[in-house]
Amino acid sequence: MQTNFSPEQLKDPLTARSNKILRACVHCGFCTATCPTYQVLGDELDSPRGRIYLIKDMLENGRDADEKTVKHLDRCLGCLSCMTTCPSGVDYMHLIDHARLHVEKTYRRPWRDRALRWMLARVLPYQGRFRLALWGAKLARPFAGLMPDARLRAMLEMAPKSLPKPVREDGVHAPIGAKRARVALMPGCAQRALNTDINAATIRLLQRAGCEVVVPQSFGCCGALTHHMGREDDAHHSARATIRAFLDAGPLDAIIINTSGCGTTIKDYGKIFPGDADAARVAGLARDVTEFLDQHGLPEGTGQALRVAYHSACSLQHGQQIKTTPKSLLTRAGFTVLEPENPHLCCGSAGTYNLLQPELSGELKRRKVAALEAVGPQVIAAGNIGCMMQIGAGTGVPVVHTVELLDWATGGPQPPALKAVGGIPN
């Protein structure tokens, strides 16, 4: 793609990077075939290629974002399926990040939108606030149908029927047997409020694998949620706090992440903070839990014979390019792994997307749940809390984290989500 940025514009590092990204695009349109929103809407401007044209026009002309551009950029899930498909290696992730930052700086949204986004940025990344909000939403859930705004209804409907009791994982968890590695665990922010079973299973599994597991105290958000909303200051503040927490944890062999949305962002810290050695060091240590276990080795176990439909989170398969590893680990642990049709398509969760774009998110959820249920699973596994909540709201099949199944198969307890439906017969 030909671009015409001025020398003055190219002095800005973000613009210079976006210029290189835009020039890599050859208009082939392969991305449209794998874009979830284009699949639903059929509008060229709701495809990566269409959005690239909108971004180019906005940035190249140095103009403020307008309503039309914002509408189509907001509809982008940021699932990055287009990057997996693109034969030219277009770095759409950093292009859409730059565009969203530009939108946030130059476009004044309607007051309802501003209020909602401000609230999400001030609540979701903070475990205590989020837990309080979930309790409020749980109480108000019976009245969701009376809400005139679909986004408010989506917020109320997101609240689970029950909330786990707060659990403190902070501290050092000793390895079982000989110590083979020292790792830190990123416990997540929303995850700690929504599902405490995931971190508990992760810690047990790593301990049995000979790991000393460090969970830094007072851990907050990695910055992913606000980063993808274009709120640069909030995102950078959270990211720098995360970097400090990991550096203060002492010598580490790896930083373990069991929520893939966080993993994609943390692995990108070196580019978010170019030239920052500490950011690059943390990014280089970051490993998805399945990525680490594949290299380090699973603990021995008896295995479990169970039909598992595996949902590959977009942030894992597209953002981190980890595609076969979780399925291979589940198979090695004795499970029969089933893959649904169109596994590359997003479930519609995508961070705050299910709250900001509830209609599109709902249609993507319906399609994903139908595809998963069609393979006849006893349980659905995923590697991201957002996907688990999204899919779980649309199906009666129990949904658990991949690490919970691996923990169970290698000596841990049966996942509580399976017990809640009366257990799963082998």
Protein Blocks (a to p, Z undefined) as FASTA:
>chain_A
ZZdddfklmmpmklmmmmmmmmmpgolommmmmgmklmmnopaklcfklmmmmmmmmmmn
opacdfklmmmmmmpnolommmmmpmnlpafklmmmmmmmmmmmmpccdfklmmmmmmmm
mmmmpmklmmmmmmmmmmmmmmmmmpmblklmmmmmmpcfbdcddddfedcdddehjdfb
dcdddebjmlmmmommlmmmmmmmmmmnopacdddehiacehlmmmmnopaklmmmmmmm
mmmmmmmnopafbdcdfbfklmmmmmmmmmmmghiaklmmmmmmpccfklmmmmnopadd
ebjaddddddddfklmmmnopaklmmmmmmmnopacdddehklbcehlnomlmmmmmmlm
mmmmmmmmmmmmmnopabdcdfbfklmmmmmmmccbdcddfklmmmmmnopacdfklmmn
opaaZZ
